[in-house]
Amino acid sequence: MGLAKNEKDYIRIYEEKGYKSNFRIQNEKLISSDTKNVFSPEEIQIVAMHRYEGMSNPSDMSMLYIIEANKEEKGTFLMAYGPNAETEVAEFFNKVPKSNITNSKNINN
């Protein structure tokens, strides 16, 4: 496997490993775009994170979360952070218990 260069490369690699769900945040919940399953911050595990800075503008930053949720759902969530961060999204991920965050499935390990 070649090295991933950007968010899309990482998402593709994780999709090949079964992380196929796309998520969105609404009303302080993580919602699967595919199954419509709804998860609170306590119901998810963040098993890897990748941080990116924009090539042309370092203030264009994003974070890719690799998520495992109950109901056997696995997927990714790409979040802008820094000056472009959405408050509701940042607040949701800040509420995920620290004990639910590992880097155990990071493809770079």
CORBELSUL-V496990 format. One record per helix or strand of 2 or more residues. SS is the DSSP state (h for helix, s for strand). FROM is the first residue (numbers start at 0). TO is the last residue. If there is no record, write none. Layout:
ss = [SS,SS]
from = [FROM,FROM]
to = [TO,TO]
This chain:
ss = [h,s,s,s,h,s,s,s,h,h,h]
from = [6,20,28,37,40,43,60,72,81,86,97]
to = [15,25,31,38,42,52,68,80,83,93,99]
